[in-house]
Structure formats: structure tokens, C-alpha cells
Amino acid sequence: MIEKAKVLYKKYEEIIVYLIVGVMTTIVAWAAKFIANALLFHNTMYPTPFENTVLSTINWVAGVIFAYFTNRRFVFKSREPMRKEAPKFVLSRVSTWILDIVVMQVLTAVRINLVVASVISAVLVTIANYVFSKLFVFNKKKD
């Protein structure tokens, strides 16, 4: 049984570690978002479009900083110079930041509360971030 688990882990290591790092990134980003909501907007559950944009931006900045270093080191085990990867990483995350803002605007506009909307958006953004990271940012060239 343990051997099977080891084989499965080795086969899916990148995805498993990505999901673990993704959960940690979400915790860091959401902590920043909900702390900002408490400090700036007094814990509103139905933010205005402006408040949504501010909260999504804070969420994004905290997430990108944490995610770049953890993805680079633990998920994709990159040895490329950061000056080559970091701009691609930030660019890919800008696109998913826009996705997050659009999803949050739509969901809260139809009166889905901030927490539920954040979960739905996080799932969509996580999938898009993995695809961009795998194909665009940390793609390993075959020799």
C-alpha cells in the first residue's frame, strides 16, 4: 500500500505540490484580502465595485509574491534566472487578476456574498494559474 502511494506521489508530484502550495497561497492572499476588508471597509460582505477592485488587488499582490517563490522552489524546481521568469510570472498573473476581478464583480453583482464568490473565483484562477505556469513560465526545455 505504501509503495503504491509512493508511486502515485512520484507520478503526480508536481500537481500534488502545486495544490498544496496553492492552498497556502490562497490562505496568504485571502488573509491579506479579509484583513484589508476589515481595516478599510469594516467587513462588508457585499462590496461595491470599487471596494471589490481594491480587495482583489490586495489579494493579488500578496498571492503573486508568495506564489512566485514557492512555485519556483517547490513545484517547478526552477533553476532559470529570476530576471527571465519573474516578468513572465507577473504577466501571467495579471491575466488571472483580471479574471478574478471580472468573476468577483459578476458574482457580487448578482448578490453572491464575498466568501462564496471568493471560493468560486479561486478555483477558476487556480486552474488558469497552473496552466500558465506550466506552459508559459516554468516550462522546461528538453535538451
C-alpha positions as CSV (number, residue, x, y, z in Angstrom):
1,M,0.0,0.0,0.0
2,I,2.8,2.4,0.9
3,E,4.7,1.5,-2.3
4,K,1.5,2.3,-4.3
5,A,1.2,5.6,-2.6
6,K,4.9,6.4,-3.3
7,V,4.4,5.5,-7.0
8,L,1.3,7.7,-7.3
9,Y,3.0,10.6,-5.5
10,K,6.0,10.4,-7.8
11,K,3.8,10.3,-10.9
12,Y,1.7,13.2,-9.8
13,E,4.2,15.1,-7.6
14,E,4.1,18.4,-9.4
15,I,0.3,18.6,-9.3
16,I,0.1,17.5,-5.6
17,V,2.7,20.0,-4.6
18,Y,1.1,22.7,-6.7
19,L,-2.2,22.1,-4.9
20,I,-0.5,22.3,-1.5
21,V,1.3,25.5,-2.4
22,G,-1.9,26.8,-4.0
23,V,-3.8,26.3,-0.7
24,M,-1.0,28.1,1.2
25,T,-1.0,30.9,-1.4
26,T,-4.8,31.2,-1.1
27,I,-4.5,31.4,2.7
28,V,-1.9,34.2,2.4
29,A,-3.8,36.1,-0.2
30,W,-7.2,35.7,1.5
31,A,-5.7,36.7,4.8
32,A,-4.5,39.9,3.2
33,K,-7.9,40.4,1.5
34,F,-10.0,39.9,4.6
35,I,-7.7,41.9,6.8
36,A,-7.9,44.7,4.3
37,N,-11.7,44.4,4.2
38,A,-11.8,44.6,8.0
39,L,-9.5,47.6,8.2
40,L,-10.7,49.5,5.1
41,F,-14.3,48.6,4.6
42,H,-15.5,47.4,8.0
43,N,-16.1,43.7,6.9
44,T,-18.6,44.4,4.2
45,M,-20.0,41.2,2.7
46,Y,-21.3,43.0,-0.4
47,P,-18.5,45.3,-1.5
48,T,-19.1,48.0,-4.1
49,P,-17.3,47.6,-7.5
50,F,-14.5,50.0,-6.2
51,E,-14.1,48.0,-2.9
52,N,-14.0,44.8,-4.9
53,T,-11.2,46.1,-7.1
54,V,-9.2,47.2,-4.1
55,L,-9.7,43.9,-2.3
56,S,-8.9,41.9,-5.4
57,T,-5.7,43.9,-6.0
58,I,-4.5,43.4,-2.4
59,N,-5.4,39.7,-2.7
60,W,-3.5,39.5,-6.0
61,V,-0.3,41.3,-4.8
62,A,0.0,39.1,-1.7
63,G,-0.7,36.0,-3.7
64,V,1.8,36.7,-6.5
65,I,4.7,37.5,-4.2
66,F,4.1,34.3,-2.1
67,A,3.3,32.1,-5.2
68,Y,6.3,33.1,-7.3
69,F,8.8,32.0,-4.7
70,T,7.0,28.8,-3.6
71,N,6.2,27.7,-7.2
72,R,9.7,28.4,-8.3
73,R,11.3,26.4,-5.5
74,F,8.9,23.6,-4.6
75,V,6.6,23.0,-7.5
76,F,8.6,23.6,-10.7
77,K,12.1,23.4,-9.1
78,S,13.3,26.0,-11.5
79,R,17.0,27.0,-11.9
80,E,16.3,29.7,-14.5
81,P,17.4,33.2,-13.7
82,M,14.7,35.1,-11.9
83,R,15.1,38.0,-14.3
84,K,13.8,35.8,-17.1
85,E,11.0,34.1,-15.2
86,A,9.6,36.8,-12.9
87,P,8.3,39.0,-15.6
88,K,6.5,36.1,-17.3
89,F,5.1,35.0,-14.0
90,V,3.8,38.5,-13.2
91,L,2.3,38.9,-16.7
92,S,0.5,35.5,-16.4
93,R,-0.8,36.5,-13.0
94,V,-2.0,39.9,-14.3
95,S,-4.3,38.0,-16.7
96,T,-5.7,35.9,-13.8
97,W,-6.0,39.0,-11.7
98,I,-8.3,40.4,-14.4
99,L,-10.2,37.1,-14.4
100,D,-10.6,37.4,-10.6
101,I,-11.9,41.0,-10.8
102,V,-14.4,40.1,-13.5
103,V,-15.7,37.0,-11.7
104,M,-15.9,38.9,-8.4
105,Q,-17.8,41.8,-10.0
106,V,-20.3,39.5,-11.7
107,L,-20.9,37.2,-8.7
108,T,-21.2,40.0,-6.1
109,A,-23.4,42.0,-8.6
110,V,-25.9,39.1,-8.5
111,R,-25.7,39.2,-4.7
112,I,-23.5,36.2,-4.1
113,N,-21.6,37.0,-0.9
114,L,-17.9,37.8,-0.7
115,V,-16.9,34.5,0.8
116,V,-18.7,32.3,-1.8
117,A,-17.7,34.5,-4.7
118,S,-14.1,34.3,-3.5
119,V,-14.2,30.5,-3.4
120,I,-15.6,30.3,-7.0
121,S,-13.1,32.8,-8.3
122,A,-10.2,31.0,-6.5
123,V,-11.0,27.7,-8.2
124,L,-11.1,29.3,-11.7
125,V,-7.9,31.3,-11.0
126,T,-6.0,28.3,-9.6
127,I,-6.7,26.3,-12.7
128,A,-5.6,29.2,-15.0
129,N,-2.5,29.9,-13.0
130,Y,-1.3,26.3,-13.2
131,V,-1.8,26.2,-16.9
132,F,0.1,29.5,-17.4
133,S,2.9,28.4,-15.0
134,K,3.3,25.0,-16.7
135,L,3.2,26.2,-20.3
136,F,4.5,29.7,-20.2
137,V,6.6,30.5,-17.1
138,F,8.3,27.4,-15.8
139,N,8.4,25.3,-19.0
140,K,11.4,23.1,-19.0
141,K,13.1,22.9,-22.3
142,K,14.1,19.4,-23.4
143,D,17.7,19.0,-24.4
